[in-house]
Amino acid sequence: MTDFPSPPPVSQDRQFVLGQHLRLSVLTSADETEGRHDVSDVTLPPGAGTPLHLHTGYEERIWVVSGSLTVWAGPDTFTLRSGDFYAIKMNTPHTIKAGDDGARTLAITSPARFAELISRTGTPAHLATTETEWDMGLFQAVTEEFVTSSWARPAPPRPTSRATVSDPTGPLRAVRTTASSGRRPAQAGA
């Protein structure tokens, strides 16, 4: 078997933080795809999350690389783990929260917007310190410029039930679902 070289590291000018809340590396930008999509490597520390919001101009897809991430989207509530994938349709109110070990995800938006939003409102990662804060005012101003997101106060979590489902790529495991839907997020590669 041939050993292939590792890809080059993400350059410093493509790495950003939103305070202590999120670390993002832009893997593919709008400029590289003629605006069709972007791909970002996102790391959230334990317990980090987003305010309740929706996107009016793009869809968001999340693939969990490691850790866990709870997603509340429309009527659905899921805890995603390594290998799980979930698509958030346009105009769907949603919020996310990283689990006890944090979460590392690939975020794909189409058309491209998220990577630009973070690169314009975040702090370059090499300049960040433990004192770096998320500039929510700037973040809100850019989202309003895009007219693609609407931020609101998070609603309290909805009651959920525990359901055990069969994962075709692995053993049985418990997945959080809403009592009404009982659906499970699509698996990566499915």
matplotlib code that plots the C-alpha trace (Angstrom):
import matplotlib.pyplot as plt

x = [0.0, 1.2, 1.6, 0.1, 1.4, -0.8, -2.5, -0.8, -1.9, -4.6, -2.9, -2.9, -5.0, -7.9, -8.1, -10.4, -12.0, -15.3, -14.1, -13.8, -16.9, -15.7, -12.5, -12.9, -10.6, -11.9, -11.2, -13.1, -14.3, -17.0, -14.3, -13.1, -16.5, -18.0, -20.3, -21.9, -20.7, -18.1, -16.6, -15.2, -13.5, -15.2, -14.2, -16.5, -15.4, -17.5, -20.9, -20.5, -23.5, -25.3, -28.3, -31.6, -31.5, -32.4, -30.8, -32.9, -30.2, -28.4, -28.7, -26.3, -25.0, -23.1, -20.9, -19.4, -15.8, -15.4, -17.2, -20.9, -23.3, -26.9, -29.0, -32.5, -33.9, -37.6, -39.4, -36.2, -33.7, -30.7, -27.4, -24.9, -21.7, -18.7, -19.8, -23.3, -24.6, -27.5, -28.8, -30.6, -32.9, -33.2, -35.7, -35.5, -35.1, -32.2, -29.5, -26.6, -24.7, -21.4, -21.3, -19.2, -16.1, -16.7, -17.3, -15.3, -17.4, -17.3, -19.8, -21.0, -23.2, -24.8, -24.8, -21.5, -21.9, -20.8, -17.1, -17.2, -19.4, -16.8, -13.8, -15.3, -16.4, -13.9, -10.5, -7.5, -6.6, -2.9, -3.9, -6.4, -5.7, -7.7, -9.2, -10.5, -14.3, -17.0, -18.0, -21.7, -22.5, -20.2, -21.5, -25.2, -24.3, -22.7, -25.6, -28.0, -25.9, -26.2, -29.9, -29.4, -29.7, -32.1, -31.0, -33.3, -33.1, -32.9, -36.1, -36.0, -35.3, -38.3, -39.1, -37.4, -37.5, -34.7, -35.0, -32.6, -32.0, -29.9, -26.9, -26.1, -22.4, -22.1, -23.6, -26.9, -26.8, -29.2, -30.1, -32.1, -35.2, -38.3, -41.3, -43.2, -40.8, -38.8, -36.6, -32.8, -30.3, -28.9, -25.5, -22.5, -22.1, -25.8]
y = [0.0, 3.5, 6.0, 9.2, 12.5, 14.4, 17.5, 20.8, 22.4, 25.1, 28.5, 31.0, 33.5, 30.9, 30.2, 32.2, 32.2, 33.7, 34.5, 31.3, 29.9, 28.5, 27.9, 27.6, 26.8, 27.6, 24.5, 25.7, 29.2, 30.8, 32.2, 28.6, 27.3, 30.3, 30.7, 27.3, 26.1, 26.4, 23.9, 24.7, 22.7, 23.9, 23.1, 23.9, 23.6, 21.6, 23.2, 25.9, 26.6, 29.1, 31.3, 30.2, 31.4, 30.6, 31.1, 32.6, 32.5, 29.1, 25.6, 24.2, 20.7, 19.3, 16.2, 15.4, 14.4, 13.9, 14.6, 15.2, 18.0, 18.3, 20.0, 21.4, 22.1, 22.7, 19.8, 17.6, 17.1, 14.9, 14.3, 13.7, 11.7, 11.0, 10.0, 11.5, 13.9, 16.4, 18.9, 22.0, 23.4, 27.1, 29.0, 26.3, 27.8, 25.9, 26.0, 23.7, 22.8, 20.8, 17.9, 17.3, 16.6, 19.4, 18.8, 19.0, 19.2, 19.9, 22.6, 22.9, 25.7, 26.2, 28.6, 29.7, 32.1, 30.7, 30.7, 34.4, 35.3, 33.9, 35.3, 38.8, 38.7, 36.4, 37.1, 35.6, 32.5, 33.5, 36.8, 35.3, 35.1, 33.6, 37.2, 37.3, 37.9, 37.3, 40.7, 39.9, 43.4, 43.0, 39.5, 40.7, 43.6, 41.2, 38.7, 41.6, 42.7, 39.1, 39.0, 35.3, 34.8, 35.8, 35.6, 35.3, 34.3, 30.6, 28.8, 26.3, 22.8, 20.8, 17.5, 14.6, 10.9, 8.3, 5.9, 3.1, 2.7, 0.5, 2.2, 0.3, 1.3, 0.2, -1.2, -0.1, 3.1, 5.6, 8.7, 11.7, 12.3, 14.4, 12.4, 13.4, 12.6, 9.6, 10.2, 9.9, 12.1, 10.8, 9.0, 10.3, 8.5, 7.5]
z = [0.0, -0.9, 1.9, 0.9, 2.4, 4.8, 3.4, 4.3, 7.5, 7.2, 6.8, 9.7, 7.7, 7.6, 11.3, 13.6, 17.0, 18.4, 21.9, 23.9, 22.2, 18.9, 16.9, 13.1, 10.2, 6.7, 4.6, 1.5, 0.9, -1.3, -3.6, -4.2, -5.1, -6.9, -3.9, -4.1, -0.6, 2.1, 4.5, 7.9, 10.6, 13.8, 17.4, 20.3, 23.9, 26.4, 26.9, 24.2, 22.1, 19.9, 20.6, 19.0, 15.3, 11.8, 8.3, 5.6, 2.9, 3.3, 4.6, 7.2, 7.4, 10.3, 10.4, 13.8, 13.7, 17.5, 20.8, 20.8, 19.8, 20.7, 18.0, 18.5, 15.0, 14.4, 16.1, 16.3, 19.1, 18.5, 20.2, 17.4, 18.0, 15.9, 12.4, 12.7, 10.2, 10.3, 7.8, 9.0, 6.3, 5.5, 7.8, 10.5, 14.0, 15.7, 18.4, 19.2, 22.3, 22.6, 25.0, 28.1, 25.9, 23.5, 19.8, 16.5, 13.4, 9.7, 8.9, 5.3, 4.2, 0.8, -0.7, 1.1, 4.0, 7.3, 6.7, 5.5, 8.6, 11.0, 9.1, 9.1, 12.8, 14.5, 15.8, 13.9, 16.0, 16.2, 17.9, 20.3, 24.0, 27.0, 27.3, 23.7, 23.7, 21.1, 19.6, 19.4, 18.1, 15.1, 14.6, 14.5, 12.2, 9.6, 9.9, 9.2, 6.2, 4.9, 5.7, 6.2, 10.0, 12.7, 16.3, 19.3, 23.0, 23.3, 24.3, 27.1, 26.0, 24.9, 26.7, 25.1, 25.3, 24.9, 22.0, 21.2, 17.4, 15.3, 13.7, 10.4, 10.9, 14.5, 17.7, 19.2, 21.1, 22.7, 20.7, 22.0, 19.9, 20.3, 21.6, 18.5, 15.7, 16.8, 13.8, 13.7, 11.9, 8.6, 8.9, 7.0, 3.8, 3.7]

ax = plt.figure().add_subplot(projection="3d")
ax.plot(x, y, z, "-o")
ax.set_aspect("equal")
plt.show()
